[in-house]
Amino acid sequence: MLAVNQIKPAQPIIKKTGLSLTPYLNTPLRLFVWDDLLLKQMLTALNGLGFHSVSNTWVKPNYFQAMRQLFSQLVSFDGLVLVNQPPQIKPVASETTSDPGISDFFGGVASLIGGGQDKIQRLLCKCIPVVIAPHDQQIRENIIKELLPLGITGCFMLSEPSVALSPDLMLGLRSKELHYHLLEHFIHGEQRVDSYRQGKQAAEMRVRRARAEVLLTEVEKLKANKQFDHAVALCKKAIELLPEEPDAYLEGGRIMVKKRKYTAALRMFRDAEEVARDLPTPNQEIGLCRVAQVKDYLEQCGFNGTPVQKSRIEQYLQEAVDAFRESMDKADAIKSLNPDEQETRRQEVLAQIATSMLSLGLNEVLPESHPQLLELVGLAQECLTTRISGETELTALQLIPLALKAFYEGDLDRAENDLLLAAQDPEAFNKACIKLNYIGTQLRRMGDHDRALRIYDKLLEIKPPFRGVILFNQAIAQQSKISHHKPQTLLEQNKQEAVSFGLAVEALFEEPTLPYDDNFYKNKVLAPIFIKGVKLFQAACMSGNKVEEPYAEPCRQARDNLDDLISRGKTSQAVQYMLRTASKLPQFFVHFDQHPSTQITNLAKKLEPLLMQRPEPKLQSLGKLLALLIKRGMSPKQEIGSTVDPLLEPAAKALLRSEPGQGAGLLAAALWSKPQLIDNNDFMQIKGFMNLCRQVEQKLNTVNLGKFNCSSDNATIPMDSDDTQSISSNYKSVIRERRG
């Protein structure tokens, strides 16, 4: 039991702050109090405190009837209702520390109100429960926290009546208690509601964020399984959960780009930009989307055979340029609570933006000289060299587009060196080699034949996979040099043409499909070389036919047929063909060294031990012939005689090294320089020369000489996928001017 002099909570507030109830005395109060004694005390105390409108109602003693009664009053009354409900079960005296029926009672009233949470809170916020219990702040706070979801923001805890106190003293105690509780309610009630709402919103936000994260995790799985429609649907659900956060918009937009729904993708990226105006990512994604749209549009035009609208390409690319530039500006302005982390983060984002611009792949569909392509590379270079302080370590793949930009700006040394450096990285090797081949071709077209030939030589040194293409480009550059810079003598011209012809023949050996590409015939500078070369080797083969054995031609035909069957994977048919050949043309096995084939030798090595184990006499006999074939094919090469013409010696040595392609090129150059070698007895007797001559003749016969007359000049180079258009005249002049 508390004495009067122990009730002090309101006094310090009033004395220190001068707070009073005066601003709130016009608030209508209604006492819904079941305890008659408490009702009388509260009426007297509230009137004494100066409240102008205090009413009361008789409370039905039944717990559930009181619920319905309070509900009906809340509907019609506009003010503050102090509620002391009847007990559900009469508490045992002196054991009650708080009223356990408060939450149940108001929960019952809420169920009678029904409707949504807003309606319940709008009515129950008028109520303040009043309990008779020792004042315990922790218990009181727990009661308020439990009732806050219903809109109830306070709880009055009044002391039990004491027979030791006179009525006047008891009334003074009630006045002080009510003064404290009412003042605290009016001052802090709204703050308590705001705090509750903020906490509730934070909790709801945590739940929504967790649900959104689960959805986006599921999106990743769906993307991996290419279930893009379902993934987009989940992104939209995540957006509904977190409409003010950009992640789901960005993820949905990226999926839309994969589905080639560019309008929908741009809408989602722009929505992401709207909710995160300072974030560079949405603008970066807009740029990537427009680039993807350009590539897709060009692919569709090529597939359908429709003309490309240049203005459309330029519009998309300009939007990409603007979007990337805006993303760079936003990255530059990144803010962080930690200044030390801010600069690091800024540089990381700028480097990432630069990497994306250097990995667009636009040079696969547009000429390297396209102004907006170069502008995008220039923006990337600005990111890496101007906006990021200090030295930035570039990857090999990033070096490639920067090298091409340097080439178009006239810095040829840097372009060449950067591409050679990039080629040292296995990941970038092929791309760097293709670009070196490309700039070599551009230099050749601009008349810088010596530099082009030097680049081709460096390319051959690092051994790219398309060696035949490089040799072919070398042949073009060499012959173009002769056409532009006429040698002083016919002898010198003949020597240089021999080099061109040798390179062209070696290219055909390295890449036999070259003549089947229409672009092959657009390089008319080689037409006279091929025309003369075909006649030269026809003559060499006819001369060889006069001295060769009658079985030579059938053996060559058998070799070609077997090679064809093996190439097509028809091994069983190849074995049957060998059986027939064994009975009709045994010389094929005996003289295999005169018409060798690596494919046939390898197959023979696999079959010979198997056939020797078979019981059938025919198969055993074939096994023995294959053993002879293998022996002939592996017999020591004939040494080069001392009487061999020096022009033929390099070709003979190449054959000894088992390099037929190089040997063919050297032989072609030798015969071009000195056609009379065909009639030389040494030429006919050098082991493998006649066989090589016939192979060269076969390669040259794949060239359709008539197609050179119906093609255009200055064309693309086979296998050079980036050499899709000739260099524009303005860039030609820039390079020539900067080179002096």
Secondary structure, DSSP 8 states (H G I E B T S, - for coil): ---GGG--SHHHHHHHH---SGGGTTS-EEEEES-HHHHHHHHHHHHHHT-S-EEE----SSHHHHHHHHHHHHHH--SEEEEE---SS---TTT-SS-TTHHHHHHHHHHHH-S-HHHHHHHHTTEEEEEES---HHHHHHHHHHHGGGT----EEE----TTS-HHHHHHHHHHHHHHHHHHHHHHHHHHHHHHHHHHHHHHHHHHHHHHHHHHHHHHHHHHTT-HHHHHHHHHHHHHH-TT-SHHHHHHHHHHHHTT-HHHHHHHHHHHHHH-TT-SHHHHHHHHHHHHHHHHHHHHHHHHT----HHHHHHHHHHHHHHHHHHHHHHHT---SSHHHHHHHHHHHHHHHHHHHTT--GGGTS-TT-HHHHHHHHHHHHIIIIIS-S-----HHHHHHHHHHHHHTT-HHHHHHHHHHHTTSTTTHHHHHHHHHHHHHHHHHTT-HHHHHHHHHHHHHT--TTHHHHHHHHHHHHHHHHHHS--SSHHHHHHHHHHHHHHHHHHHHH-TTGGGSGGGGG-GGGHHHHHHHHHHHHHHHHHHHTTS-TTHHHHHHHHHHHHHHHHTT-HHHHHHHHHHHHHH-THHHHTGGGS--HHHHHHHHHHHHHHHT-S-HHHHHHHHHHHHHHHHHTS------TTS-TTTHHHHHHHHTT-HHHHHHHHHHHHHH-GGGGG-HHHHHSTTHHHHHHHHHHHHHTS-GGGGGGS-SS---TT-TT--S---HHHHHHHHHHH-
